[in-house]
C-alpha cells in the first residue's frame, strides 16, 4: 500500500492517469481477460460555523478536491474460476491542510480469486469482512456517516488522524474497522440459502484508514480476526438485509456489530449498533499521553459503543439521504453526534451536483471549551464520473 505521496510530479502523473482512465472508462475484454475501471472526481466548497476552527486555520470556509476510483483485471479460466488483481485509490487535496500540504495520496492493491460455487478470496489491502458485509446507515456521497469525512470541515475533538498524531477517543463508526485497509486475507462464501459469510485475518492491524494507531505498541500480538454474515429476507413490499459481525484485535479488543436495512422500491431505511470492549489487563487504554504522537486516551474507542440510522429516497436523477451517528466512550465523558443530510442530482451520465448539510456535537473528557465543539456546515460540489 502507498499512502500520502507528494510533489508536483505526482500531480502531473495523476492528471495524466485521470485523462487516460476517462478515455478508457468502462469495461474492455481481450482473450479471456476483462479490464474495468470506474471512479469519481469532484471539487467541493463548504461554509462552516463552529466553536473551533483550528483545523482550517480559523477560516469559515474550505475547498476540497477528492477523487476515488477502482480498477480491476480478471482472467476467466474455462472452469469458470476468475483470478486477477484490483486496486482502489483516493486522492485528496484540502485547503489549509498542514499535515498533507501536497495532497493525501492512497493506493490499495489486492489479488483476488473467485468462482460462483466456491466464493471469493482476496489477499491485499482491503477492508475486513465485517466492514464489507455490515448493513449500517447508508450514504450517497464520500462525506458520509461511516468514518465520516464531515471532519474535513468541522473539527471533532475526539478524532484525529493526522500525519504525526492519531487519536480516537470514541468509535468513529458502527462498522468494525479497527484494522482499516491493512494487509489481510479474506474469504467470502457463496450464498448459502439467503446468507453469505465472510472471514478476515490481518497480521498487523495498524493502518491509516482504521482505528489502531500506527505509532502504538501493545503487549499482545497486534493482529486482527473478523467474522461476519449478511442475510436477505422478504419483508412486506420490500427486502430486509441484516448483518452480524465479530472482531478480535490485538488479542484483547473485542467488537460486536449488528445492522439492518429495509429497501422497498426507491425507499430505504437502515439502523445498526456496535459495542467494543477490552478483555483482560494486558493492553489497557492509555489514560495518559505516551508521547506527542500518542496523546491521552488516543485508544479510548476500544471501550465504547455507537449506533446509527439513515433514511433515503431515490427519485431518479435526484437522490436524498439523511444519516445520524452517535458514538460514546464507556468510561469517560467523550461523545459525538453527527448529522449528514446529502442531496445528489445527476446533470447527465457524467456530472453530478451535490449539496450536503452537516452538524457535529463533539464532547471531550473535560468540560472546558477547548475540549468541546459543535457546529454546522453547508457543502456544495460538482463531480465527474468516469
Secondary structure, DSSP 8 states (H G I E B T S, - for coil): -EE---SHHHHHHHHHHHHHHHHT-EEEEETTEEEEEEEEEEEEEEEEEES--GGGTT-SEEEEEEEEEEEEEEEE-TTS-EEEEEEEEEEEEETT-SS-TT-EEEEEEEEEEEETTTEEEEEEE---HHHHH------SSSS-STT-SGGGTS--TTEEE-SS-EEESS-S-SS--TTTT-EEEEEE---BTTEEEEEEEES----TTSSS-TT---SS---EEEEEEEEEEEETTEEEEEEEEEEEETTTEEEEEEEEEEEETTEEEEEEEEEEEE-SSSS----S--BTTB-TTTTGGGSEEEEEEEEEEE-SSEEEEEEEEEEEESSSS-EEEEEEEEEEEESSSSEEEEEEEEEEEEE-SS-SGGGEEEEEEEEEEEEEE-
